[in-house]
């Protein structure tokens, strides 16, 4: 096969398949190269299966508290066991169904899908090493690199047996009773939350002084308090030194030192290494091109995701932008518009929406209070607790708050909305209003004009904005 396309996409994750679908809808002839299952890490080994785990954990949490809502078990003080085989089967059914639907959609759009590893060479030539061992060649007037990322590992904690990254933990065939999560960032906190709500004893080992570094302090503190209620043991400022497998092969003993240098041993059934992900340019080749890869493995691009090679772009986890699937989608649209000569606006990476799906959930956009002050802004801040919200009380989900950071105007009143930070029930579904406010550079007075439904969780955002005008209803 020696065929030319308007766009050749290497990588079938959110950025890659998003680009293929969007470019096809714009009339471009597209080829999509993927060496594994369509959907990439997000669909097969990341966002989607992890959230399926979280929903099973939420179901157990709800039934364990059902008596508070008047739903009685036939057994007093009953706690509900976890059939992890069903959890895993449900997760896989969801993933397989979405993969099938996505593959069908791509096929229906007449996108040429090529199975195998795509290697980029000079003159936009892409060599394909197919899964059956054969090779072929195609070329594109434009080429998009979207090969994604892989989990980072720690020396001595390579995935094997009870030691897992996010890839392996999503394929577990049993429920571990004792879990150590190395890393207290977004991914680590999601897995800690899952296993705690499924009934495991969980310990977080974090090297920095606090978990969820970079989050607004008020938001992070709510998560810490909630995790402690779940009996999650949070150890910060630690250094992981190694581990020793148990003689019966059922677990391992993790060795770590605390802030004072004292060494400790922690016996667990499973270790989840969650220290982030690294870009994966490893199989892209790039010989004969001017595409540059920095010392951390990121492909270097400009504000339009263009590499140093004319007509070659890179997006998603492969470049040094927020590693979020929805950012990959946005970059896919940006690249397509640029190819078409439509002069798109570069993405404002400081204003993209963030979501962390632990319990309680976290969602935010724009400046935190600390970063706003560091950027030189004089700020006005308001925050309101979910415990005062009627819908949160009905749900029995009282932990959490909404915090709004606004620019303080010369007359001392609050003006433009700089940041919105939420922690609590279903905040990942509520951030849309805050995202629009920040990105449209709205003022708190403008947002406060909008009527929120009652009773609803979203009322809290409205109340917080209203209070910054100097007047309020319930505050």
PEQUIHU-V406485 format. One line per field, one symbol per residue. ss: DSSP state (~ for helix, > for strand, _ for the rest). psi: psi as a letter, one per 20 degrees, with the letter a starting at -180 (. if undefined). burial: + if it has 9 or more other C-alpha atoms within 8 Angstrom, else -. Layout:
BEGIN
ss->???
psi->???
burial->???
END
This chain:
BEGIN
ss->_>>>>>>>>>___~~~~~~~~~~~~____>>>>>_____~~~~~~_~~~~~~~~~~~~~~~~~~_~~~~______________~~~~~~~~~~~~~~~~~~~~~~~~~___>>>>_>>>>_~~~>>>>>_____>>>>>>>>>>>___>>>________>__>>_~~~~________>>>>>___~~~~~~~~~~~~___>>>>>>__________~~~~~~~~~~~~~___>>>>__>>>>>>>______>>>>>>_____>>>>>>_>>>>___>>>_____>_______>_____>______>_____>>>_~~~______~~~~~~~~~~~~~~~_________~~~__>>>____>>>>>>__~~~~~~____>>>>>>>~~~_~~~~~~_____>>>>>>>>_____>>>>>>>>>>>__~~~_~~~~~~~~~___>~~~~~__________~~~~~~~~~________
psi->pnqprhpppopkaggghggggghghjjqopppppibqpibhghhkdgghhhgghhghhgggghhjhhijjopqipqkqqpqpnhhgggggghggghghgggghgggghjkpopopappppaqkkpppporhjirqrprrqhqppplibrqqqrppikqppcipqahghhijqjroqhpppoopkaggghghggghghijqppppophriqrlqiqphhghhggggghhhjkpooorkrpphaqpqqhjjibroppqqahiipqqpoprhqpoomkaqqqmjhjiejpjrjpppaiijpppraijkpaippjprqrbiirmrpmpghhggghggggghghikjmqpqpnhikqqqppkroqqpprqaqrgghgghjjppqppqqqqhijpghhggikniprrppppqpprhjirpdpphqppqpapkhhiiigghgggghjlqrhhghihppqqppqhihhgggggghiiirrgj.
burial->----++++++++++++++++++++---++++++++-++++++++++++++++++-+++-++--+-++----------------+--++-+++-++--++--++--++---+-++++++++++-+++++++-----++++++++++++++-+++---+++--+++++++++------+++++++++-++++++++++++-+++++++++-+++---+--++-+++-+++--++++++++++-++--+----++++++++--------+++++++++--++++--+-+--+-+-+---+++++--++++++-++++++++++--+++-++++++++++++------------+++-+++++++++++++++--++---+-+++++++++++++++---++++++++++++----+++++++++++++-++-++--++-++--+++++-++-------++++++++++++++--+---
END
